[in-house]
Amino acid sequence: MNLSNLEQYVERKNTWSKMFGTPALSLLNAKDRQKIADSLDSDMSPENLTCDGEVRGTALMAKSKFLFRCRAELQSIDPSVTFYEYN
């Protein structure tokens, strides 16, 4: 499976982490993989997914598909990660 979606997602998260001086996430670390899963859960919440109703239509579908692909890719490399949204 191509991990490009998940790698893009982690890269975006690490860009924000760098700006705020927090440690970067790595797909090689089990604790970080769970943190990534938690972040995906948060991003998949209805409020965050739609940016409180500001994102609609094709933009919303594209964002949703991207996050679900990231989730699938993360689960393919670590089936032990836990997701709470949309189980």
N, CA, C and O of each residue as an XYZ file, in Angstrom:
348
protein
N       0.850     -1.189      0.000
C       0.000      0.000      0.000
C       0.887      1.242      0.000
O       1.875      1.312      0.731
N       0.527      2.205     -0.818
C       1.257      3.459     -0.903
C       0.922      4.326      0.315
O      -0.249      4.589      0.588
N       1.936      4.762      1.035
C       1.707      5.537      2.252
C       1.785      7.040      2.013
O       1.938      7.802      2.967
N       1.685      7.471      0.792
C       1.891      8.883      0.510
C       0.902      9.788      1.242
O       1.286     10.871      1.683
N      -0.358      9.380      1.383
C      -1.331     10.208      2.109
C      -0.935     10.367      3.566
O      -0.927     11.475      4.101
N      -0.609      9.257      4.201
C      -0.230      9.295      5.605
C       1.054     10.079      5.808
O       1.172     10.847      6.763
N       2.007      9.892      4.921
C       3.263     10.635      5.025
C       3.021     12.136      4.866
O       3.647     12.939      5.558
N       2.127     12.515      3.970
C       1.771     13.930      3.810
C       1.121     14.461      5.085
O       1.430     15.564      5.538
N       0.232     13.675      5.650
C      -0.464     14.077      6.872
C       0.538     14.308      8.008
O       0.477     15.325      8.699
N       1.449     13.366      8.192
C       2.448     13.485      9.259
C       3.360     14.681      8.994
O       3.733     15.397      9.924
N       3.715     14.895      7.742
C       4.561     16.046      7.399
C       3.863     17.362      7.764
O       4.493     18.278      8.294
N       2.566     17.449      7.479
C       1.803     18.658      7.848
C       1.782     18.841      9.360
O       1.981     19.948      9.862
N       1.542     17.753     10.078
C       1.516     17.829     11.547
C       2.876     18.250     12.081
O       2.960     19.040     13.021
N       3.931     17.732     11.490
C       5.280     18.074     11.944
C       5.644     19.524     11.621
O       6.431     20.136     12.342
N       5.087     20.071     10.560
C       5.297     21.490     10.253
C       4.724     22.349     11.376
O       5.363     23.297     11.832
N       3.510     22.008     11.818
C       2.898     22.737     12.938
C       3.677     22.500     14.230
O       3.873     23.425     15.018
N       4.114     21.278     14.442
C       4.882     20.965     15.652
C       6.149     21.805     15.717
O       6.517     22.314     16.775
N       6.805     21.942     14.584
C       8.044     22.726     14.534
C       7.766     24.188     14.890
O       8.538     24.811     15.619
N       6.669     24.728     14.375
C       6.326     26.121     14.658
C       6.052     26.344     16.144
O       6.339     27.414     16.679
N       5.499     25.337     16.801
C       5.157     25.481     18.213
C       6.186     24.854     19.149
O       5.990     24.820     20.364
N       7.283     24.359     18.578
C       8.365     23.828     19.390
C       8.065     22.514     20.077
O       8.641     22.217     21.123
N       7.166     21.717     19.501
C       6.869     20.400     20.061
C       7.584     19.334     19.236
O       7.916     19.571     18.074
N       7.823     18.173     19.820
C       8.565     17.130     19.099
C       7.838     16.652     17.841
O       6.609     16.604     17.797
N       8.604     16.309     16.850
C       8.055     15.775     15.596
C       7.553     14.352     15.818
O       8.060     13.624     16.672
N       6.553     13.975     15.036
C       5.999     12.616     15.092
C       6.715     11.738     14.077
O       7.151     12.209     13.027
N       6.830     10.449     14.409
C       7.466      9.494     13.517
C       6.590      8.259     13.364
O       6.023      7.758     14.335
N       6.488      7.779     12.135
C       5.740      6.545     11.897
C       6.489      5.320     12.403
O       5.927      4.225     12.443
N       7.739      5.489     12.786
C       8.546      4.374     13.270
C       8.352      4.109     14.762
O       8.823      3.096     15.278
N       7.668      5.005     15.451
C       7.489      4.911     16.894
C       6.033      4.575     17.217
O       5.126      5.265     16.751
N       5.797      3.525     18.006
C       4.429      3.081     18.314
C       3.634      4.158     19.045
O       2.454      4.356     18.756
N       4.264      4.854     19.985
C       3.545      5.913     20.703
C       3.153      7.041     19.757
O       2.060      7.597     19.859
N       4.044      7.370     18.846
C       3.732      8.409     17.867
C       2.619      7.959     16.930
O       1.771      8.767     16.552
N       2.610      6.694     16.554
C       1.531      6.201     15.684
C       0.181      6.352     16.372
O      -0.811      6.681     15.721
N       0.131      6.113     17.691
C      -1.131      6.312     18.402
C      -1.476      7.797     18.476
O      -2.647      8.162     18.377
N      -0.471      8.657     18.649
C      -0.719     10.103     18.642
C      -1.267     10.541     17.278
O      -2.150     11.395     17.199
N      -0.740      9.953     16.223
C      -1.230     10.255     14.880
C      -2.680      9.791     14.747
O      -3.508     10.499     14.175
N      -2.986      8.609     15.272
C      -4.368      8.103     15.247
C      -5.285      9.043     16.022
O      -6.394      9.339     15.575
N      -4.832      9.508     17.168
C      -5.635     10.447     17.961
C      -5.858     11.749     17.205
O      -6.943     12.329     17.257
N      -4.832     12.200     16.507
C      -4.950     13.422     15.717
C      -5.936     13.233     14.560
O      -6.742     14.116     14.266
N      -5.859     12.078     13.915
C      -6.826     11.778     12.851
C      -8.238     11.742     13.409
O      -9.166     12.261     12.788
N      -8.408     11.130     14.585
C      -9.716     11.109     15.243
C     -10.235     12.528     15.428
O     -11.391     12.823     15.127
N      -9.377     13.390     15.919
C      -9.776     14.777     16.149
C     -10.146     15.464     14.836
O     -11.150     16.172     14.758
N      -9.332     15.251     13.816
C      -9.597     15.877     12.522
C     -10.866     15.340     11.869
O     -11.465     16.015     11.031
N     -11.283     14.122     12.248
C     -12.482     13.512     11.675
C     -13.757     13.891     12.424
O     -14.852     13.531     11.992
N     -13.632     14.608     13.533
C     -14.842     15.011     14.242
C     -15.637     15.940     13.324
O     -15.047     16.675     12.532
N     -16.952     15.916     13.419
C     -17.756     16.740     12.510
C     -17.384     18.225     12.526
O     -17.371     18.872     11.479
N     -17.088     18.755     13.687
C     -16.748     20.181     13.786
C     -15.447     20.493     13.051
O     -15.354     21.484     12.328
N     -14.441     19.631     13.247
C     -13.160     19.859     12.592
C     -13.199     19.512     11.109
O     -12.587     20.194     10.287
N     -13.913     18.462     10.779
C     -13.994     18.041      9.379
C     -14.617     19.133      8.516
O     -14.156     19.392      7.404
N     -15.650     19.762      9.024
C     -16.345     20.795      8.254
C     -15.889     22.207      8.596
O     -16.416     23.179      8.055
N     -14.906     22.327      9.497
C     -14.457     23.660      9.957
C     -15.668     24.484     10.395
O     -15.882     25.610      9.945
N     -16.458     23.869     11.300
C     -17.681     24.485     11.830
C     -18.631     24.934     10.732
O     -19.240     26.000     10.825
N     -18.756     24.118      9.692
C     -19.709     24.375      8.618
C     -19.168     25.192      7.467
O     -19.891     25.455      6.506
N     -17.910     25.601      7.539
C     -17.328     26.429      6.476
C     -16.904     25.609      5.260
O     -16.856     26.136      4.149
N     -16.595     24.325      5.455
C     -16.182     23.464      4.341
C     -17.379     22.617      3.932
O     -17.992     21.944      4.761
N     -17.700     22.659      2.652
C     -18.860     21.920      2.143
C     -18.538     21.316      0.781
O     -17.485     21.575      0.198
N     -19.448     20.523      0.302
C     -19.397     20.007     -1.063
C     -18.160     19.194     -1.385
O     -17.745     18.337     -0.604
N     -17.575     19.466     -2.537
C     -16.443     18.658     -3.005
C     -15.216     18.830     -2.113
O     -14.436     17.892     -1.950
N     -15.036     20.011     -1.539
C     -13.898     20.221     -0.630
C     -14.040     19.333      0.607
O     -13.060     18.763      1.086
N     -15.251     19.223      1.112
C     -15.508     18.370      2.274
C     -15.282     16.902      1.920
O     -14.695     16.157      2.705
N     -15.741     16.489      0.753
C     -15.560     15.097      0.330
C     -14.077     14.784      0.157
O     -13.621     13.712      0.555
N     -13.327     15.704     -0.432
C     -11.894     15.484     -0.636
C     -11.171     15.391      0.706
O     -10.318     14.523      0.892
N     -11.504     16.272      1.629
C     -10.881     16.258      2.955
C     -11.206     14.950      3.670
O     -10.324     14.323      4.257
N     -12.455     14.546      3.621
C     -12.892     13.317      4.272
C     -12.193     12.095      3.684
O     -11.717     11.237      4.428
N     -12.128     12.009      2.372
C     -11.463     10.879      1.709
C      -9.991     10.821      2.070
O      -9.451      9.742      2.315
N      -9.331     11.987      2.104
C      -7.921     12.042      2.473
C      -7.716     11.498      3.882
O      -6.824     10.679      4.104
N      -8.535     11.944      4.837
C      -8.381     11.492      6.221
C      -8.670     10.000      6.357
O      -7.982      9.305      7.105
N      -9.677      9.501      5.646
C      -9.967      8.064      5.706
C      -8.850      7.238      5.067
O      -8.550      6.141      5.539
N      -8.234      7.749      4.004
C      -7.085      7.046      3.416
C      -5.919      7.026      4.396
O      -5.239      6.009      4.531
N      -5.685      8.138      5.077
C      -4.624      8.196      6.092
C      -4.885      7.178      7.188
O      -3.977      6.471      7.626
N      -6.123      7.111      7.620
C      -6.497      6.157      8.675
C      -6.245      4.726      8.205
O      -5.679      3.923      8.949
N      -6.653      4.403      6.995
C      -6.459      3.046      6.465
C      -4.975      2.712      6.351
O      -4.555      1.601      6.673
N      -4.187      3.679      5.891
C      -2.750      3.446      5.762
C      -2.105      3.231      7.129
O      -1.246      2.363      7.283
N      -2.520      4.021      8.120
C      -1.970      3.854      9.467
C      -2.354      2.495     10.041
O      -1.522      1.822     10.650
N      -3.591      2.093      9.854
C      -4.022      0.782     10.348
C      -3.306     -0.352      9.626
O      -3.095     -1.417     10.206
N      -2.931     -0.139      8.370
C      -2.235     -1.202      7.632
C      -0.823     -1.420      8.167
O      -0.305     -2.535      8.117
N      -0.199     -0.354      8.681
C       1.150     -0.538      9.224
C       1.141     -0.833     10.716
O       2.118     -1.360     11.248
N       0.038     -0.496     11.402
C      -0.060     -0.777     12.839
C      -1.516     -1.042     13.213
O      -2.240     -0.115     13.576
N      -1.951     -2.301     13.127
C      -3.338     -2.636     13.451
C      -3.698     -2.415     14.928
O      -4.873     -2.462     15.292
N      -2.700     -2.178     15.767
C      -2.988     -2.008     17.194
C      -3.419     -0.590     17.557
O      -3.862     -0.363     18.683
N      -3.302      0.383     16.629
C      -3.733      1.743     16.951
C      -5.244      1.766     17.150
O      -5.982      1.014     16.515
N      -5.683      2.638     18.038
C      -7.098      2.725     18.374
C      -7.689      4.009     17.814
O      -7.133      5.094     17.981
N      -8.835      3.862     17.142
C      -9.605      4.996     16.648
C     -10.947      5.001     17.350
O     -11.492      3.942     17.660
N     -11.479      6.174     17.601
C     -12.765      6.275     18.275
C     -13.855      6.826     17.372
O     -15.026      6.482     17.536
N     -13.490      7.673     16.425
C     -14.457      8.212     15.470
C     -14.695      7.193     14.358
O     -13.749      6.599     13.844
N     -15.946      6.996     13.994
C     -16.328      6.164     12.850
C     -15.797      4.743     12.904
O     -15.301      4.229     11.902
N     -15.894      4.103     14.060
C     -15.489      2.687     14.169
C     -16.592      1.781     13.711
O     -16.436      0.560     13.730
